[in-house]
Amino acid sequence: MTVPQSKRHAWLPWAALACLVVPMFASYYFDDMFSSISYLFENPSLTALGWDSAGYGLYASGYSVLCVFGGLVIGGILLDKWGVRVSGSVFVGMMVLGAGMVTLALLGGGPSSLSWAYAGVMLFGLGSEIAGTAVTRSIAKWFKGGPMALAMGLQLAIARLGTAFALVLSPRLVQQMSGHVYTLAETARPALVGMGLMAAGLILWAIFVALDAKASAKPTTPSVISSEVEKSNEDEFRFKDVLGVLGNRNFWILGLLCVLFYSSIIAFKKFAGAILIPRFDIPAQAAGWMVSMLPFSTVIFAPLFGMLVDKAGRGTRWMVLGAVLALIAHLLLAFAPQGVPFWGYLAMVFLGFGYSLVPAALWPSVPKIVPDKVLGTTFALIYWVQNLGLMSFKWIAGIILGDSAGGPVSVELMFVGLCVLALLTALVFAATSRRHPELRLDAPNS
């Protein structure tokens, strides 16, 4: 069902969007709260928590475990079967519950803290991903026939402000002090801030549910009952539709591009402090500001690129350009002169542009390759493929950095390889657009 747009109620989609972005802001913050202070885990003796780099890498990879082993697929099907309001509420609640478990594990410490945090981040990860799917599905419904790419770009920009907030705030909450052993309370400070954001997100989600229910309720006159029933039966979701999505070649191309591109950025962010500090000889707070250029740039450029896709089209070309920029960024991070911060900042500029371009064109392409009735399932399946890669590459990055023979350059070579593969996949999708103009992949959205 597409929410009807009228001049009288033109503000309603934007009010819904305002409610939807807050839970995602909280989710992004909580997911990245340790990214700029990951150096804490280089040595277990630095914290009362006692985690090392491999343990932190395991914790970071836990976000994707339930997503990969069926959770995302089931959640996406539930979104299409039960609707956004019911299913979304369940998974937003799961997100908050998982974050709470992580926070309690950090505060409690002890030998089992990593196990409890791992269990919590698994719940948090699945809840966050399905909540994100519900948000994307809702935007596609509320803005269909309108500025969908702009709305998705704005949602993405504000959500990534949560990442920026985490990257800048965490080094201030947990001050870098040579020789200091960080207590459990000090280590958990970022998580406590995250729980406050989660509470706000939960309230705003409840407001959205009420708004969506009111907007979806409309009177049906006898003259249109039969046509509505016929349309409902025709658009009803069936489980065999999942096989149709899995047999869609374009789904796999987009899914592969998503996993390769996002792994080269999200897995990098998880270990940004451990990479940037030794590569460019900068303190933790400077590293936090450096990597925060990624989300801050998307705040400006993701909506602008979304408007560009809406008005000018050519989305597959922007995907190719974004993949090229990400490749240049990781080449600089791997091979730029040691100890010169300028190259780190330049790399973040290129990576920030790429991080804005690819999603602004990728996500609005999904409704063009599948019917509306399986849109939630399709988004969830793409997130499933994405999380399979994220789980693997976060874990591998932690092992490389924890190995005495590895280091920042070694892990950056892995990210360079991912970018090369992402670029090749984007070129394949651009070729598909040329061969199948009926899909209108490069056509304007409005």
N, C-alpha and C positions, 0 to 999 in steps of 0.2 A: 504494500500500500504506500503510495506517495502522498505525503502531506500536501494538501492543496495550498497553493500560494495565492495571495490576493494582496492588493495594495493596503487594504485595511489592516491585515495581519502580517504585513511584510516583516515586522520585527520578530515574529515568533521563531523562525529558524535561527536567527542570531541569538535569541534568548536561550534556545536549546543548546546551541554551540557553546555559549558562555558557561552553562552548567556542565557540559561534557568535558571541557578542557581541564577542570580542576582535578578530578580523579587521575587523569593522565599526567598532569604536572606532578602530583604526589608520587605516582608510580615511577616516573623517570628519576625524580630526586632520590627515592629510596634505593633504586637499582644502582645508581652511580655514587652513592654517598662515600664509598671508600676509594674511588678511582684516583683522586689526586693525593691520597695519603696511603697508597698501596705499599709504599716503602716501609710502613709499620711491620709488614709481614715478611720482610727480607731476612729477619733473624727472630726466632721465637722468644729470645730473651728480652726483646724490646717492649713487649706487652705482657701484662698479667694474663691475658687471654691465651698466649702461647702458640698462636698460629704461625706457620711459616708460609713461604710463597706457594708451595705445592698445596697446602691446606686452603689458602685463600683462593687459588685457582679452582680447587674442587668446589668450594663454596660458590664461587661465581658461576661455575658450570651447572650447579644445581638448579638454577633458574629455569633451565630448558628441559630438565629430565621428564617431568610429567607431561610437558608439552609434546615432547618427541614420542613418548610411549603411549600414544593414543588420546591423551587429554584434549589436545587442540582439535582433533577430528571430531571427537564426541561433543565438545563444546560448540563447535561450529554447526553441527547438525542440530543440537538443542536450540541454538539461536534461530534457525530456520523453522524448527518445529514448534517451539514455545513462544518465540518472539523475543525482542530485545529487552522488554521490561522485566520479564520473569527471569530469563536466563542471565541477563546482564547483572541483575541484582544479586543472584547467587554467586557469580564470579567476582563481582566487586567486593562482596563480603569475604570471599576466600582470599582475595588480595590483602585485605586489611588483617585477617586472621594470621596469614603467613608472615606479614611484616611484624605483627605482635610477637610471634614465636621467635623470630630472629632477634628482636630487641631484648626479649627475656633471656635468650641464650647469651647475648653479649654482656648483659648485666650480671648474670649468674656465674659465668665462667666455668672452670673445671674441665676435666678430661672429656666430658660429653658435650661440651659447648659447640664444637664443630658439628657433631651429629645432629643436635637440636636445631642449630642454625641452618644446616643443610636441609632438614625436613621442612623448616619454615620457609626457606627460599624456594623450595619446590612448589609449595602451595601458593606462595606469593607470585612466582613466575607464571603458573597456569592461570591464576586469577587475573593477573595483569594482562596477559596475552588475550584471553577471551574478553576481558573488559575493553581492551583496545579494539578487538574485532567488533564488539557491540557498538563502540563509539563510531568506528568507520562505517559500519552498516547503517547506523542512525543518520550520519551525515549524508550518505548516499541517498537515503530516503527523503530527508528534509530538504535537500538541495537539488534533487533530480530536476533536470531542465533549467537549472540556474547555475550560479557560480560555484560548482562543486569542487573544482580544483583549488579555487581560492579558499573555500571553507576548509578543505582538507589541509591546505598549506598553513592556514592560521592555527588549526588544531595542532598540527605538527610543530609549529614554531613555539606555541605556548607550552606544549608538553616538554619540548627540549629546553625551555627556560628552567624547568625542574632540574635537568642535568647541569646547566650552567650554575644554578643556585647551589647544587651539591659541590661542584668543582671548586667554587670560590669560597663557600662557607666552611666546608669541612676542614681545610688547613687552619682556619681561625678557631674552630671549635676544638681542634686537637693540634695545639701549637707544636712545631718542630723544635725539639730541644736535644742537643747532643748529650748522650749518656743517660737520658731520662728513661725510666721504665714506666710506661703508661698504664694507669689503673684501669679496671673494668669500667668504672663510671666515665673516665675520660674517653675511652675507646667507643663507648655506647652513645656519646653525645649526638653524633649525626643521626643515629637511629631514633632518638627521642624527638628530635625536630621532625623527622619523617613521620612519626606517629601523629603528631599534631596536624600535619598536612593531610594525612589519611583521614582523620576525623572530619576535616573540612570537605574533602572530596566525597565522603560518604553522605554528608548532608546535601551537597549539591546534586549528587546522583539521585537522591530521593526526590528533589525538586524537579529534575528532568523527567523522572518516571511519571510524576503527576501531570506535568506539562504535555508529555507525549500521549498519555491516556486521554486527556481532554481533547487534544487536537485530533486524535484518531477516531473519537466518537462522533458519528454523524448520522442524522436521521435517514432512513431508507423508506422511500414511498413504494406502494404496491406495484407501480408501473415499472420499477427498475429491479424488483426482487429477483425475477427469473434471470435477468442478465448478470446480476451480481453473483448469483449462485453458480451460473455457468462459468463466469470468469474465475470464481474462487476454486472450482473444481479443476479448471485448466491450469491454474497457477499453484496448486497444492504441491508441497514438497513431498517427494518420494525418495526412499533410500537408494533406489537404483540411479537417481540423479547424481549421486556421489561418483558412481562409476563413469558417468558421462563427463564429469569434471576431470577425473583422473585420466580419461582418454583424450582430453583436449591438449593438443601439442603446445598451444600458446600458454596454457597454464604452467606447463613444465618449464618453458623458456623464462616466463616471469618469475617463477619460483626459484629457478637456478640463479638468475640475475640477483634476486633479492638476497639469497643466502650468501653469495660470493661478495656482493657489495657491502651489505651490512656487517658481515663478519670482519671485513677489513677495517671497519670503523668502530663498531661496538666492542669487539674483542680488544682492539687497540686502546680504547678509552679505559677499559678495566685495568690496564697496566700502564697508563699514561705516565704516572709519576715515576715508576721504575724504569721507564724508557727515556723520558725527556730529561730527568735530573742528571744521570750520568752522561748522556749524549751531548748535552749543551751546557753542562756545568752550572746549573741554576738551582736556587733553593726551592723548597716545596711550594711556597706561596706563588713564586713566579711560574712554576710548572702548572699550578692550578689555573692561573690567569691565561697561560699559553693555550692549554687544551680547552678552556672555556670559550675560546674564540669559535669553536665548532658550534655549540648550541646558540651562542649569541648571534652568529652570522645567519643561522636559519631563522631566527626571529624576524630579521629584516628581509632575507632573500627568499625564504620558502613561500610566503604569501605573494611576493612579486612574481616569482617564477610560476606559481599557481595561476595568477592572473594571465601571465603570458601563455600558458598552456590553454586556458579557457578561451582566450581571444585569438591567438595565432595558431594553435595546434602544434604539429611537428614534435610530438612528445618523444618519439623514439630517438630523434636526433639529440634531444636534450639528455636522454639517458646515456648515449654514447659520449657526449661531451663531459658529463659528470663522472663517468668511469675513467676517462682520460685524466681529468684533474686529480682524482683520487690516486691514480697510479703515479703521477708526478710528485704528489705529496709524500707518498711512502718511499719513493726513490730518494727524495731529499732527506727524509728521516734516516734512511739507511746509509747514504753515501756522502752527505754534506760534511764539511770540515768539522772536526770534533771541537766542542767547547765554544762555538759561535752561536749565540741565541738567535741571531737574525734568521738563520736558516730554519730554525724551529718555528718561528712566527710565520715565515713565508710558507712553510709546509701546511700550517694550520689554515692559512688563507685559502690555499688550493683545496684542502680537504673540506673546508667549510662550504665553498661553492659547490663542490661535488655532492656533499651531504644535503644540499638544498635542491639541486637540479634533479637528481635521480628520483627521489621520492615524489617530488612535485609532478613528475610525468608518469611514474610507475603506478601509483595507487589509483588515479582516475582511469587508468587503462583497464583495470580489472573488470568494472561493470560493462566494458565493451566486448569482452570475450566470453561472458557467460550470461544466462538468463537471471533476472532478478530473484527468482525463487531459490536459487542456490548461491546467492551472493555471499551470505554469511558463511556457508560451508567453504566456498572458494577462498575467501579471505583467511579462514582458519587453516585451510590446507597449505596456503602459501606461508603462513606464520609457522606451520609445522615444519616445513622444509627449512625455513630460516632458522628455527631453533635447533634443528638437528646440527646445522653447521656451527651455530653459536656455541652450543654445548661442547662440541669437539674442539673448536679452535681456542676457546677460553682455556680449556684444560691443557691443550698442547702448549699454549703460550706460557702458562704457569710452569710447566715442566721445563721448557727451554730456559726461562729466566732463573729457575731454581737450580739448573745444572751448572756446575762450575765451568764447563766448556762452552756454555751458551752465553747469552747476553742480549743487550738491546739490538745490536745489528743483526744477530741471528733471528730474533723474532720478527724484525722488520722485513727480512727476506721472505718470510712466510706471508706477510701482508702484501708484499709486492707481487708474489705469485697469485694471490687471490684477486688482486686488481687486474692483472693480465687476463685471467679467466673471465672476470666480470665484463671487461671490455669486449672480448670475443663474443660473449653471450648477448650483449647489447647490440652488437653488429648483426647478429643472427636475427634478433627481434626487429631491427630496422629493415632487414631484407624481407621479413615476413609481412611487414606493413606495405612494402612496395608490391609484393605479389598478391596481397589480398586487400585491395582498397575498400571492399565492402565492409570490412571491420571498422573503418574510419579511425584507425589507431592514431593517425597524425592529423585528424580533423579537429577543429576547435570544438570546445564543449558548449559554448554559448554564443 
